[in-house]
Amino acid sequence: MPATRHQVLPPSGDAAMNATILIVAREPSVRSVTRRILERQSFRTLEACNVQEAIAVFHAHSREVQGAILDLGMPEAGADQVAGEFRRAQPALPILFTGSHGEDASSKWVKPGPTTGFLPTPFGLDALAEKADDLFGDLADPAR
């Protein structure tokens, strides 16, 4: 198993890392791009590729995880299971869901609010950076 999944990654630049965001996506390329964008915005990252790993990583790092990005396209309604587990443990945890417009309508967890965001796929790097800043920005910069 790659080291990037279960440990907090070091910064890619000189930025002081602050909040930790758990990235849950099936595709390694999606996790990699998402991680790079978040690190540029001064976030630490953890990664998981499926439901079981997401829940295990979340519980192993529950004191560190302050936000999550969750792919709604996981098989067998996996995103709903993961979101439910996250919300039971941390009701105010900011979660950015990604997926098609049909997937956001089918998830009971994707509801407008200050701790929930949705980014339709496919998305551009700027759109991801903007959504991450909107939802997680206050976590990374306590002076905001």
LOBA-257558 format. One record per residue: residue number from 1; x, y, z of N, C-alpha, C in turn. Coordinates in nm, 2 decimals. Each point is the difference from the previous one (the first is absolute). Example, Ala and Ser with C-alpha at 12.3 -4.5 7.8 and 13.67 -1.06 7.14 Angstrom:
2
(r 1; (1.32; -0.57; 0.78); (-0.09; 0.12; 0.00); (0.09; 0.12; 0.00)) (r 2; (-0.04; 0.11; -0.07); (0.09; 0.11; 0.00); (-0.08; 0.11; 0.08)) 
//
This chain:
144
(r 1; (0.08; -0.12; 0.00); (-0.08; 0.12; 0.00); (0.09; 0.12; 0.00)) (r 2; (-0.02; 0.10; -0.09); (0.08; 0.12; 0.00); (-0.01; 0.08; 0.13)) (r 3; (0.12; 0.06; 0.03); (0.01; 0.08; 0.12); (-0.10; 0.12; 0.01)) (r 4; (-0.04; 0.04; -0.12); (-0.08; 0.12; 0.00); (-0.14; -0.02; 0.06)) (r 5; (-0.04; -0.12; 0.02); (-0.14; -0.02; 0.04); (-0.02; 0.02; 0.15)) (r 6; (0.10; -0.05; 0.08); (-0.03; 0.00; 0.15); (0.09; 0.10; 0.08)) (r 7; (0.07; 0.08; -0.07); (0.08; 0.10; 0.08); (-0.03; 0.13; -0.05)) (r 8; (0.03; 0.10; 0.09); (-0.02; 0.14; -0.04); (0.12; 0.03; -0.09)) (r 9; (-0.02; 0.05; -0.12); (0.10; 0.03; -0.09); (0.08; 0.13; 0.03)) (r 10; (0.13; 0.00; -0.02); (0.07; 0.13; 0.02); (-0.04; 0.10; -0.10)) (r 11; (0.02; 0.13; 0.03); (-0.03; 0.10; -0.10); (0.08; -0.01; -0.12)) (r 12; (-0.06; 0.04; -0.12); (0.07; 0.00; -0.12); (0.08; 0.12; -0.02)) (r 13; (-0.02; 0.11; 0.08); (0.07; 0.12; -0.01); (0.04; 0.04; 0.14)) (r 14; (0.01; 0.13; 0.02); (0.04; 0.06; 0.13); (-0.12; 0.04; 0.09)) (r 15; (-0.12; -0.03; -0.05); (-0.12; 0.05; 0.07); (-0.01; -0.08; 0.13)) (r 16; (-0.04; 0.07; 0.10); (-0.03; -0.06; 0.13); (-0.13; -0.07; -0.01)) (r 17; (0.00; -0.13; 0.03); (-0.12; -0.08; -0.02); (-0.09; 0.02; 0.13)) (r 18; (-0.13; 0.00; -0.03); (-0.09; 0.02; 0.11); (-0.10; -0.11; 0.01)) (r 19; (-0.12; 0.02; -0.05); (-0.10; -0.10; 0.01); (0.02; -0.12; -0.09)) (r 20; (-0.05; -0.12; 0.05); (0.02; -0.12; -0.07); (-0.13; -0.04; -0.07)) (r 21; (0.00; -0.03; -0.13); (-0.11; -0.04; -0.08); (0.02; -0.14; -0.05)) (r 22; (-0.11; -0.08; 0.02); (0.00; -0.14; -0.05); (-0.06; -0.01; -0.13)) (r 23; (0.08; -0.05; -0.10); (-0.04; -0.01; -0.14); (-0.05; -0.14; -0.02)) (r 24; (-0.12; -0.02; -0.04); (-0.05; -0.14; -0.03); (-0.05; -0.01; -0.14)) (r 25; (0.08; -0.07; -0.08); (-0.03; -0.01; -0.14); (0.05; -0.13; -0.05)) (r 26; (-0.07; -0.07; -0.09); (0.05; -0.13; -0.06); (0.13; 0.02; -0.08)) (r 27; (0.00; 0.10; -0.08); (0.11; 0.01; -0.10); (0.12; 0.07; 0.06)) (r 28; (0.12; -0.07; -0.02); (0.13; 0.06; 0.06); (0.03; 0.13; -0.06)) (r 29; (-0.03; 0.02; -0.13); (0.03; 0.13; -0.06); (-0.09; 0.12; 0.06)) (r 30; (-0.12; -0.03; 0.03); (-0.09; 0.10; 0.06); (0.05; 0.03; 0.14)) (r 31; (0.04; -0.10; 0.08); (0.06; 0.02; 0.13); (0.13; 0.09; -0.01)) (r 32; (0.08; -0.04; -0.10); (0.13; 0.07; -0.01); (-0.02; 0.15; -0.04)) (r 33; (-0.08; 0.03; -0.09); (-0.03; 0.14; -0.04); (-0.06; 0.08; 0.11)) (r 34; (-0.10; -0.07; 0.06); (-0.07; 0.07; 0.12); (0.10; 0.03; 0.11)) (r 35; (0.09; -0.09; 0.03); (0.10; 0.02; 0.10); (0.09; 0.11; -0.03)) (r 36; (0.05; 0.01; -0.13); (0.08; 0.11; -0.04); (-0.06; 0.14; 0.02)) (r 37; (-0.13; 0.00; -0.04); (-0.07; 0.13; 0.01); (-0.02; 0.04; 0.14)) (r 38; (-0.04; -0.09; 0.09); (-0.01; 0.03; 0.14); (0.13; 0.04; 0.07)) (r 39; (0.11; -0.07; -0.04); (0.12; 0.04; 0.06); (0.05; 0.14; -0.04)) (r 40; (-0.03; 0.04; -0.12); (0.03; 0.13; -0.05); (-0.08; 0.10; 0.09)) (r 41; (-0.11; -0.04; 0.05); (-0.09; 0.09; 0.08); (0.03; -0.02; 0.15)) (r 42; (0.11; -0.06; 0.04); (0.05; -0.02; 0.14); (-0.08; -0.10; 0.08)) (r 43; (-0.05; -0.10; -0.07); (-0.07; -0.11; 0.08); (0.09; -0.12; 0.00)) (r 44; (-0.01; -0.07; 0.11); (0.06; -0.14; 0.01); (-0.11; -0.09; -0.07)) (r 45; (0.04; -0.12; -0.04); (-0.09; -0.09; -0.06); (0.02; -0.14; 0.05)) (r 46; (-0.11; -0.08; 0.00); (-0.01; -0.14; 0.02); (-0.08; -0.05; -0.12)) (r 47; (0.03; -0.13; -0.04); (-0.07; -0.05; -0.11); (-0.06; -0.14; 0.03)) (r 48; (-0.11; -0.03; -0.07); (-0.06; -0.13; 0.00); (-0.06; -0.03; -0.13)) (r 49; (0.00; -0.13; -0.04); (-0.05; -0.03; -0.13); (-0.14; -0.08; 0.00)) (r 50; (-0.05; -0.03; 0.12); (-0.13; -0.07; 0.00); (-0.06; 0.02; 0.14)) (r 51; (-0.12; -0.06; 0.01); (-0.08; 0.03; 0.12); (0.07; -0.05; 0.13)) (r 52; (0.05; -0.12; 0.00); (0.06; -0.06; 0.12); (0.13; 0.08; 0.03)) (r 53; (0.08; 0.04; -0.09); (0.12; 0.07; 0.02); (-0.03; 0.14; 0.05)) (r 54; (-0.11; 0.07; -0.05); (-0.04; 0.13; 0.04); (-0.04; 0.00; 0.15)) (r 55; (-0.08; -0.10; 0.03); (-0.04; 0.00; 0.14); (0.12; -0.03; 0.10)) (r 56; (0.08; -0.09; -0.04); (0.12; -0.04; 0.08); (0.09; 0.12; 0.02)) (r 57; (0.03; 0.07; -0.11); (0.09; 0.12; 0.00); (-0.06; 0.11; 0.09)) (r 58; (-0.13; 0.02; -0.02); (-0.07; 0.10; 0.07); (0.01; -0.02; 0.15)) (r 59; (-0.03; -0.13; 0.04); (0.00; -0.03; 0.15); (0.15; 0.00; 0.05)) (r 60; (0.09; -0.04; -0.08); (0.14; 0.00; 0.05); (0.06; 0.14; 0.01)) (r 61; (-0.06; 0.10; -0.07); (0.05; 0.14; 0.00); (-0.12; 0.09; 0.04)) (r 62; (-0.09; -0.04; 0.08); (-0.12; 0.08; 0.03); (0.03; 0.13; 0.06)) (r 63; (0.11; 0.01; 0.08); (0.03; 0.13; 0.06); (0.06; 0.10; -0.10)) (r 64; (0.06; -0.06; -0.11); (0.06; 0.09; -0.10); (-0.09; 0.04; -0.11)) (r 65; (-0.09; -0.09; -0.04); (-0.09; 0.03; -0.12); (-0.10; 0.11; 0.03)) (r 66; (0.01; 0.11; -0.08); (-0.08; 0.11; 0.02); (-0.09; 0.03; -0.12)) (r 67; (0.01; -0.08; -0.10); (-0.08; 0.01; -0.12); (0.02; -0.12; -0.09)) (r 68; (-0.09; -0.02; -0.10); (0.01; -0.11; -0.09); (-0.05; 0.04; -0.14)) (r 69; (0.06; -0.07; -0.10); (-0.04; 0.01; -0.13); (-0.04; -0.15; -0.04)) (r 70; (-0.13; -0.01; -0.04); (-0.05; -0.14; -0.01); (-0.07; -0.02; -0.14)) (r 71; (0.05; -0.10; -0.07); (-0.05; -0.03; -0.14); (-0.13; -0.08; 0.02)) (r 72; (-0.10; 0.06; -0.06); (-0.14; -0.07; 0.01); (-0.01; -0.12; -0.09)) (r 73; (0.10; -0.02; -0.09); (0.00; -0.11; -0.10); (0.05; -0.13; 0.06)) (r 74; (0.02; -0.01; 0.13); (0.05; -0.13; 0.05); (-0.11; -0.10; -0.01)) (r 75; (0.03; -0.13; -0.03); (-0.10; -0.10; -0.02); (-0.08; -0.03; 0.13)) (r 76; (-0.12; -0.05; -0.03); (-0.09; -0.05; 0.11); (-0.03; 0.11; 0.10)) (r 77; (-0.03; 0.12; -0.04); (-0.04; 0.11; 0.09); (0.10; 0.02; 0.10)) (r 78; (0.13; -0.02; -0.03); (0.11; 0.01; 0.09); (0.01; 0.14; 0.06)) (r 79; (-0.02; 0.10; -0.08); (0.01; 0.14; 0.04); (-0.10; 0.03; 0.11)) (r 80; (-0.12; -0.05; -0.01); (-0.10; 0.03; 0.11); (0.05; -0.07; 0.13)) (r 81; (0.05; -0.12; -0.01); (0.05; -0.07; 0.12); (0.11; 0.08; 0.07)) (r 82; (0.10; 0.05; -0.09); (0.11; 0.07; 0.06); (-0.04; 0.13; 0.06)) (r 83; (-0.09; 0.08; -0.08); (-0.05; 0.13; 0.05); (-0.07; -0.02; 0.14)) (r 84; (-0.08; -0.11; 0.00); (-0.08; -0.02; 0.13); (0.10; -0.03; 0.11)) (r 85; (0.10; -0.08; -0.02); (0.10; -0.03; 0.10); (0.07; 0.13; 0.05)) (r 86; (0.04; 0.08; -0.10); (0.07; 0.13; 0.03); (-0.09; 0.09; 0.08)) (r 87; (-0.13; 0.01; -0.04); (-0.09; 0.10; 0.07); (-0.04; -0.05; 0.14)) (r 88; (-0.01; -0.13; 0.02); (-0.03; -0.05; 0.13); (0.12; 0.03; 0.10)) (r 89; (0.12; -0.01; -0.05); (0.12; 0.03; 0.08); (0.02; 0.15; 0.02)) (r 90; (-0.02; 0.08; -0.11); (0.02; 0.14; 0.00); (-0.11; 0.07; -0.07)) (r 91; (-0.11; 0.03; 0.06); (-0.12; 0.06; -0.07); (0.03; 0.12; -0.08)) (r 92; (0.10; 0.08; 0.04); (0.03; 0.13; -0.08); (0.12; -0.01; -0.09)) (r 93; (0.04; -0.13; -0.03); (0.12; -0.02; -0.09); (-0.04; 0.05; -0.14)) (r 94; (0.08; 0.10; -0.05); (-0.02; 0.04; -0.14); (0.03; -0.11; -0.10)) (r 95; (-0.10; -0.03; -0.09); (0.02; -0.10; -0.10); (-0.03; 0.06; -0.14)) (r 96; (0.10; -0.01; -0.09); (-0.02; 0.03; -0.14); (-0.02; -0.12; -0.08)) (r 97; (-0.12; -0.02; -0.05); (-0.04; -0.11; -0.08); (0.03; 0.02; -0.15)) (r 98; (0.05; -0.10; -0.07); (0.03; 0.02; -0.14); (-0.08; -0.11; -0.07)) (r 99; (-0.05; 0.03; -0.12); (-0.07; -0.10; -0.08); (-0.09; 0.06; -0.10)) (r 100; (-0.08; -0.08; -0.07); (-0.09; 0.05; -0.10); (-0.12; 0.07; 0.06)) (r 101; (-0.07; 0.08; -0.07); (-0.12; 0.06; 0.06); (-0.10; -0.10; 0.04)) (r 102; (-0.02; -0.12; -0.06); (-0.09; -0.10; 0.04); (0.04; -0.06; 0.13)) (r 103; (0.13; -0.01; 0.03); (0.05; -0.06; 0.12); (-0.03; 0.10; 0.12)) (r 104; (0.01; 0.13; -0.02); (-0.02; 0.09; 0.11); (-0.15; -0.01; 0.04)) (r 105; (-0.09; -0.02; -0.09); (-0.14; -0.01; 0.03); (-0.03; -0.13; 0.07)) (r 106; (0.07; -0.10; -0.02); (-0.03; -0.13; 0.06); (0.06; -0.02; 0.14)) (r 107; (0.09; 0.09; 0.04); (0.06; -0.02; 0.13); (-0.07; 0.08; 0.10)) (r 108; (-0.03; -0.06; 0.12); (-0.08; 0.07; 0.10); (0.09; 0.10; 0.08)) (r 109; (0.13; -0.01; -0.03); (0.10; 0.08; 0.08); (0.03; 0.13; -0.07)) (r 110; (-0.03; 0.01; -0.13); (0.03; 0.12; -0.08); (-0.11; 0.10; 0.01)) (r 111; (0.01; 0.08; 0.10); (-0.11; 0.11; 0.03); (0.08; 0.13; 0.01)) (r 112; (-0.06; 0.11; -0.05); (0.06; 0.13; 0.01); (0.02; 0.03; 0.15)) (r 113; (0.12; 0.06; 0.03); (0.02; 0.05; 0.13); (0.15; 0.03; 0.02)) (r 114; (0.03; 0.06; 0.11); (0.14; 0.05; 0.03); (0.10; -0.11; 0.01)) (r 115; (-0.04; -0.13; 0.02); (0.10; -0.10; 0.01); (-0.01; -0.10; -0.11)) (r 116; (-0.07; 0.03; -0.11); (-0.02; -0.09; -0.11); (0.02; 0.08; -0.13)) (r 117; (0.08; -0.06; -0.09); (0.02; 0.06; -0.13); (-0.01; -0.11; -0.11)) (r 118; (-0.03; 0.04; -0.12); (-0.01; -0.10; -0.11); (0.08; 0.06; -0.12)) (r 119; (0.08; -0.09; -0.06); (0.07; 0.04; -0.12); (-0.02; -0.10; -0.11)) (r 120; (-0.07; 0.04; -0.11); (-0.04; -0.10; -0.10); (0.13; -0.04; -0.08)) (r 121; (0.00; -0.13; -0.04); (0.11; -0.05; -0.08); (-0.04; 0.00; -0.15)) (r 122; (0.09; 0.01; -0.09); (0.14; 0.03; 0.03); (0.02; 0.15; 0.04)) (r 123; (0.10; 0.02; 0.09); (0.02; 0.14; 0.04); (0.15; 0.04; -0.03)) (r 124; (0.02; 0.13; -0.01); (0.13; 0.05; -0.03); (0.07; 0.03; 0.13)) (r 125; (0.13; 0.02; -0.01); (0.09; 0.02; 0.11); (-0.04; 0.13; 0.08)) (r 126; (-0.04; 0.10; -0.08); (-0.04; 0.13; 0.06); (-0.13; -0.02; 0.08)) (r 127; (-0.09; -0.07; -0.06); (-0.13; -0.03; 0.07); (0.02; -0.07; 0.13)) (r 128; (0.09; -0.10; 0.00); (0.03; -0.07; 0.12); (0.06; 0.09; 0.11)) (r 129; (0.10; 0.08; -0.05); (0.07; 0.09; 0.10); (-0.10; 0.10; 0.06)) (r 130; (-0.09; 0.05; -0.09); (-0.10; 0.10; 0.05); (-0.10; -0.07; 0.10)) (r 131; (-0.05; -0.12; -0.03); (-0.09; -0.07; 0.09); (0.06; -0.03; 0.13)) (r 132; (0.13; -0.05; -0.01); (0.07; -0.04; 0.12); (0.02; 0.13; 0.09)) (r 133; (0.04; 0.11; -0.06); (0.01; 0.12; 0.07); (-0.13; 0.05; 0.07)) (r 134; (-0.11; -0.01; -0.08); (-0.13; 0.03; 0.06); (-0.04; -0.08; 0.12)) (r 135; (0.02; -0.13; -0.01); (-0.04; -0.09; 0.11); (0.10; -0.02; 0.11)) (r 136; (0.13; 0.00; -0.04); (0.10; -0.03; 0.10); (0.09; 0.12; 0.04)) (r 137; (-0.02; 0.11; -0.07); (0.09; 0.11; 0.01); (0.02; 0.05; 0.15)) (r 138; (-0.11; 0.00; 0.07); (0.01; 0.05; 0.14); (0.09; -0.10; 0.09)) (r 139; (0.00; -0.12; -0.04); (0.08; -0.10; 0.07); (0.15; 0.03; -0.01)) (r 140; (0.04; 0.04; -0.12); (0.14; 0.02; -0.03); (0.05; 0.13; 0.05)) (r 141; (-0.08; 0.10; 0.01); (0.04; 0.13; 0.04); (-0.08; 0.05; 0.12)) (r 142; (0.04; -0.03; 0.12); (-0.07; 0.04; 0.12); (-0.03; 0.15; 0.01)) (r 143; (0.07; 0.08; -0.07); (-0.01; 0.15; 0.01); (-0.12; 0.04; -0.09)) (r 144; (-0.06; -0.08; -0.08); (-0.12; 0.04; -0.08); (-0.12; 0.03; 0.08)) 
//
